[in-house]
Amino acid sequence: GRMAVRRPLRGSRVGRAVLDALMQAARERGEQEVILHAQTSAEPFYRRAGFHQRGPEFDEAGISHVEMVRSL
């Protein structure tokens, strides 16, 4: 799925709270890593959350993305 935060709420840590909750749910299921496709404009957000880029940029739905991964 996609994660989005309305523009007025960006910077309020709402997105980080959602991401942290999703990662916690993955941990509780016994997952070892999280993989996501980040829009290149959102890459810094995911880097701050401990993700790193894996592989080159690619087009998804007409938007530049990168695969990002984080161990749990």
Buried (B, 14 or more C-beta within 10 A) or exposed (E): EEEEBEEEEEEEEEBBEEBEEBBEEBEEEEEEEBEBEBBEEBBEBBBEBBBEBEEEEEEEEEEEBBBBBBEE
